[in-house]
Amino acid sequence: MVNDGISYETVRKVLGHDSPNAIRHYARLDIQMLRNCALACPAPSGTLHQFLKGGRI
């Protein structure tokens, strides 16, 4: 169900588990699904940008 986009909370309730950790032992994460959800990382700026360019801070 989780791999079909249903939240862990919903799956937990449907299966009748009390603990949020109850489904961890058999739930598997789909790496591609995680990649699709990842946020783009902004380009470094300010002090970090200066540091990465080898400049002094």
C-alpha positions as CSV (number, residue, x, y, z in Angstrom):
1,M,0.0,0.0,0.0
2,V,2.8,2.4,0.9
3,N,4.4,1.9,-2.5
4,D,1.1,2.8,-4.1
5,G,1.2,6.2,-2.4
6,I,-0.8,5.5,0.7
7,S,0.6,7.1,3.8
8,Y,2.2,5.1,6.6
9,E,-0.4,6.5,9.0
10,T,-3.3,5.3,6.8
11,V,-1.7,1.8,6.4
12,R,-1.2,1.6,10.1
13,K,-4.8,2.4,10.8
14,V,-6.2,0.0,8.2
15,L,-4.1,-2.8,9.6
16,G,-5.2,-2.0,13.1
17,H,-1.7,-1.2,14.5
18,D,-1.5,1.0,17.6
19,S,2.2,1.9,17.3
20,P,3.5,4.0,14.4
21,N,6.6,1.7,14.4
22,A,4.5,-1.5,13.9
23,I,4.7,-1.6,10.1
24,R,8.5,-0.9,9.9
25,H,9.5,-4.5,9.9
26,Y,7.7,-5.3,6.7
27,A,7.4,-2.0,4.9
28,R,10.0,-1.5,2.1
29,L,11.0,1.8,0.7
30,D,11.2,2.2,-3.0
31,I,14.4,4.2,-3.8
32,Q,13.0,5.6,-7.1
33,M,9.9,6.8,-5.2
34,L,12.2,8.6,-2.7
35,R,14.1,10.2,-5.6
36,N,10.9,11.4,-7.1
37,C,10.0,13.1,-3.8
38,A,13.4,14.7,-3.2
39,L,13.7,18.4,-3.3
40,A,16.2,20.2,-5.5
41,C,19.1,21.5,-3.6
42,P,19.6,25.2,-4.1
43,A,23.0,26.5,-5.4
44,P,25.3,27.5,-2.6
45,S,25.4,31.2,-1.8
46,G,26.9,33.6,0.7
47,T,29.5,32.3,3.0
48,L,29.1,28.7,1.9
49,H,29.7,29.7,-1.8
50,Q,32.8,31.7,-0.8
51,F,34.1,28.7,1.2
52,L,33.6,26.2,-1.6
53,K,35.4,28.5,-4.0
54,G,38.4,28.4,-1.7
55,G,38.0,31.8,-0.3
56,R,38.6,32.9,3.2
57,I,35.6,33.3,5.5
